[in-house]
Amino acid sequence: GLIKKDADFSQKLPGERLPVTQSLEVAILGLGDWGQQVILRSLENTPFSFIKQFHLIAGENYESVFTQFSKAPKMQVYRAGEYEAVLKNTSISAVIISTPCQTHYELAKTALFAGKHVFVEKTFVLEETHAAELISLAQKKGLTLMVGYEFMYDDGFSETRDLIKDFAFGEITEVELYLFNMKKGALSNNEKYGTSIVNHHVTHLLSILQTLLGVQRMDKIDLLEAESEYVRLRLRYGGIETTLVAAVDLPNRQNYRTAIIRGTEKTLEIAFDGPHPVFTLKKTSNAALISAMDEEYPRPFQQTFTTPSVQREFEHFFDCMTQNRRTLSGGQTALHLVKMTDQIEKSYQEKMRVAQEQFADEAAQTRQDILQIQKTFLLEKSQDAGFSEINTSEISTSEVNTLKRNETQALKGVETTLAVVNYLSNKPYTSADEIARHLNLNLDALKTIYQIMQRVPGVQKIFSRGDNYDYFKVVERFFEQNHYEVTFFVGLSCPYKCSFCRMTMASQEKKEGYLGQGEIDGRSLRFSIKKPDLLKYHEVVKVLDGLEDMRDLGRPVTVKISGGLEPLSDPERVAFILEAAKKRGFPVRIYSNGILANTPDKREIVLSCDDFRISLNALNEDYFQDIYRLGTTKSKKISYANIETTLRELVAERTRLASKTRIGINYVVVKGNIYEMWLMVALCRNIGLDYVNFNTDYCDDFDDKAYIAIDQQIKKIKTMQGRGDFLSLKIEFGGALLKNNVFAKQPQGEFDPGSMAKLKVFVDPAGEVTPVHEGTYPFRTSEGKTEQNPYVLGKLSGETNLKGLLKEDHALSPIEFRYLAPFELILGLELMREEKDEACGIKATDSPYRRSDAITTSIS
């Protein structure tokens, strides 16, 4: 559905204000943080000098309010019990109510019967019938009744509303509104207000929606997520697909408030978490930025808004009150908001009820499983102690008591086991020794708990649902399945100079260590390796033969072809490695930027592998040139348009050749492309690709707002998945995209990279073998001489082969955690954890992340 040109928009603010000439006395009921810091502070300003007396009615904080304001000019303080007596004062013209919303109905009704104009902070009231009654009462008495929705009086939203009416963005097709508030003070949102997040935050979003699009019909409400401090829903408003997301009590240092209005021609993003809104206008077709000085749409981009929305709101209230005007946020507008809020609140409460029941059922099942496994361990211990029968009825009371005493320290019950689970869910790299100290357990008890965790399916579910899901996924692949990977780095140049690429970073470091800026010429990044020094083909064969022996012993092996730079800059070498690996039955993946896969011969090469992954992080020409730092190298050969064409030709060629190669995209998320994540998914689906992976590489500059924006993009994509929009497309999100996990909270320090060779290695173009990506970069001394990287195990040549290198002990230089790629960080942390546990007597087979099927299957 689209907003049409004849849409019925709600009333706008009058263009000309008439000054309030008469002196007024105003009562303010509710002097909490908002009442004091926002309402009273605003009304004390010059625009409201016509208010000659404030009557402050305080509740439980009466003493502090009295102390602060009783001697101030124009202030008189009362207790809450004096409310009706205050209303009898005929000098008081208006009452401003800023109390918990469940009290609004009675307080406003009393004030209206007393003949007072009434301003009620949102939420107006909780029931539609109460709203209708108060509106009718105000009309009968000729009084102004207005609800305080501050965003309806924001100049930025008013400007945007006018642009929507003028069809500056085309016809509106989708709206997204986000309101995330950080925690203030010790009390939670529910403790402060006693009502749900819908009544205190979603209602704000509805008021913005009403301001932008007018009074429209709301239907098809779908509560996607509902928690006490978070809600995300989709609905249709005036036929337009709308997403509303609200969160409160965040531990962030920043609020996150964003509106996205998507039209058929242009998309507007509004950040309204600062004192004034910030606008970004893009072309809807390809997300290209439009200049902020675009002459066609100058208003929201060039105007500075100086009047705070709360001040504008009260100006409007007193204007309407003294000049008998209809308020923007009263009457039918307010009733419409109450109806919508109430409708969503009912859906929210039902969703919460179902979710709580499901959570309780799952939690109860997990507890039951843990308890049953504990009993199994007790019975096993009884056999170890010499009791031949398993039936507890055949064990004497004294023997059972002895067993229980022996197990008291090891098995402290279900809650202790769950405490360990929760600790590892948040900090999965924690050693057994640290957990034992933190939870006051001995190591034997913790070892038993680990073995219990291996056998309980609910524990694995807890791990997989947390923000560290990536950690457990990688651990399962490399530790549980004992997977091994060898990546051949092929190619000596790359036209890209991506800001997030570690090769770019390394080449730009001026300190001793990595090759300097001189290694980047005007056109590309280049390795300084000469062709005669490249890894010989027969050395490749020896590597693959060694991997074949490993595979024959039962260890899964994958061969990857990538590049510190671009592998298809040496297509002959790629073809040789690919053919030799496939001949031996290894799955092969090729990683490329896709620029050179633009000819039939190269496409035929890559369509012989199992998986061809292209890095693409931009969806329009300008950003493509910017993110890859192409600078003066702009050309028809290196462009977004050509990459998209290449992708389409690859899919068509795959069909013609009947190839089974999976083709997908690796999308590195940086601040500039967050809001295009879902567009990339749509592009991949439309082209016919098999997957898209969203990751970060070495980007660590995300602030709270960026993490929230990424999280909401992920949820938007998952919602579209749930609707069936991307049935044939696999979508994965790297754990480094989230804030509350090992990537954002990684421990500081160094790691011995040598141990990682047990899991995977890289072979650089010259044949040097290293367990970490960082070891593939050329290295130099302070004198400028190029020498072996300090993270290299050795070089493949002559008698030195991969099998031999992996058997040797290597004293490599320690590497800082911050130089590890995201999945390397996981491997490094897990290797350190297992090494520490081994020193404490807890073997790798007792790891809490390993699974034991033997007893799991016996759980009913």
Phi, psi and omega in degrees: 000153181228148171287122182269171184292341180261020181299146182267096179276150180288166184301143176257168179298143177298143185291332184237130179262140174258135183294145175279116186265336183273151176279142184231153170243137188231136174260136176242120182250115183108099184244049173280202181302312183292318181298319182277307190282335184250300185293302184297318179298321179294317184285345176279351183285167185306319182302344184243032180293347178287349176278112185267345181207133174253130176251104186266121182249110187254153178263239183296337181266026183306315185300313181292322178295317180299313181300320185281324192242346189297331181259003180283149178299144175065018183239137172222132188249137180230161171275159182301326180293349181264010186304308183294326177294320178298321181296339179285348178288110185290347179285340181278123182265327189221151176238130176251121185253119180227058180245173175307141192295338179290348177264350190300318186301306183294318182294316180292320180298317179297319181292319180295319177296333178277001176083023181259142168291146188229130170247121181245125176296152175294155352287140185306286175215170185266347182235138180300320181297323178293320178298312181299320180297314181293320180296317179296319180297316179298320180295316180297324183268359179068033182252155176274127175235116185228143179255138186274084172255096190298325184291341177290344182250013179282128182300325181295317178290327177296317178298316181297320179301318179295321179295321178297317179297327180276001180060039178293338181251009190083201176276134184288129182247336184202144177228136174233131180232130183233132178223100180244123181245133177286161182286136177236123179080184186276334185276145174282170178303314181295323179292324181287318190253335180073009177228173189281168177297334178296313183289339183249344182229316177298325179299327174300314181296323177295324179293324176294316180300317179294322178296317184286320190244359180083182179282112183230167177280134177252130177209181179052054179285129178229104177286105183281319178217139180219115175226171183296330183241014182205138176213139177223128182215156173242147178203173173249131179235111185062030181084359183263133176295125186228137175243129177240130180225129179226144177214147180226165175060035178286146178280008184292164174268357183224147166281160177227110182226114187219141173238135177236119179246113186254121178250176180292339182247319184222157178239131179248129174249130180239119172264114184242036179264000177252187180296333179222147183292148176244128186252142171227122181251133182227155171284130183295327186298318183221014176065022178287139179289139173260140183305141178294343180259019179306119185294334184290330183229069187279336194298305185285349185259335184250342183277138174258124182267123187249340183272118178301147184296325179294320177296316178300322181297314181286328173302316180296319180299311182289328174300309182296322182293317185272340183246010176056046177259157177280134183280154178290326185244034175236190175056225184293332177296313179296319180297320178299319179293320178296317179300313182294315180299316180296320180297316179290321180301319179295319177295321180297313182296322178292318178298317179298318181299313181296317181296319180295321178295317180295316179298318180296319179296314181294318179297319179295320179294318178297317178297318180296318179297316179298317180298318181294320179294322177301317178296321178299317179297320179298319179292321178297321179296325180296324178290320178297332181278358176107006178272119188283332183263146180271335184295119183297338180293341182263003177260135183294159181299318181295323179292319178297317179298321177297314179300316182295321179295320180294331184263357185304315183284329183283323183239098182266017175102174183300316185296325178295317178299316179294328177297321177294317179301312181295324179296313180289330178298324180274324180227076189292344181271005185289135180286159179299321181299317180293318179295317180300318179292318183293322183258007177059051178242156169269164187292328177296319178296318181293323177300317178297319179297319176302317180294326175295316181300325179300332190260359185249112181302326182297332178294315179297327179293320177299316179298315186288339181272344184280176181290347178263026183303326181297323180302310184290329178293316179293319179299319180298317183293312188268334183255315180286311182272353177060040184287150176230142180229138170237127180246119175272122174271122184234145177100141185246003182210162177206132181286344181276151170227063187299137181296332184267356183283131182295331178295319177296315179299312183298319184289343182262355179286133184270344183286169176300136178140280188265154180303139188274190186301335181298341180277356173254113177272184184294343186249331187196169167278140181219142167279149180270012180288134177273154184302319179297341182269000181291156177303128181285151183298324181292335175288326175299316181299319180295323177299313182293325177297319178295322178293328179295320176298318179297316180296322180293338177274005174101008181261123179295139182229138174236138176254131178241145174239117184221205177198141163299335176234223187256116185297325183285003169285350173227071186297329180297317180292320177302314182298320181294311181298317181299312182295317181295322180290318180294326178300330181266004175082018179275138169292137184235132175242139177243132180247127187212162171271354173084347184302320186265004176272038189253012178233152183303321183293321179286325177295324178295324178297306187291336179278009172263350181271176179278329187210125178241113184248125181253134175276122179215122189232014180215152184238011175209163190296315184296313181289328176302313180295325184285311186292331179266003176052049182284334175054237183281001182272009180305129179203169179292335182286325183249092184207160177298318181303319180291323178297315180297319177298316179300318179299316180294322179291325177297316180295318179294318180294323178299318178296317182296321182273356185057036180283149178256014180296130173278135181240130181209180184241138167254119185247111179274119184275124173232173186303325187282348184235017183300311187286356178260005181303313183291330178292325177295320177299315179298320178297314181299319178296315184293327180284330182101027178282168186265332184200165170217131178250129176256126184216169161242150178261265181251027181275122180228026183255017180288132172263182184302320182295320180295317179298320179295316180298319178296314180301320181288327174296318179299315181292325177298315181295317180295326176296316179296323175299315181298332178280353180091015182290333186231050186300322185268003186248127176271131183235126180233146181237118178295142183297337180292351178285343184260160187272316190269064181209189186295335183286322179275338184237034184292147179293150177276153177133199186236165184221143176277107186289345184301324183293339181289343178296343176290346185245325182190157176218159170250144173243113185281173185304333181269359179094007176283137186252131181218146179277349183232149181304322182300335182283355181270355184271140177302147186231148178218160178272175179295339177278357178092004180276132178281132179217180184295136176299140184292354180253017183266134178284327182162181182243136179283114178189143176058242183276351182270113179238171184297319181302318179291318180299323183288338179278337184282155172271131184238130177263082180274157177294141176299149179240139179290144180305325186292346179266001179271139173296158185310312183286334174293324178299317178299312180300317181296315180296320181290321176299317178295320180297314181293324179295317178295319180295321178301320179294338180264005178091010178254110184285164179300327180293343178265008180303139179294346182264352174280155181245138177246109184282339188302315183264333179305318184291344181273353181283129180257000000 
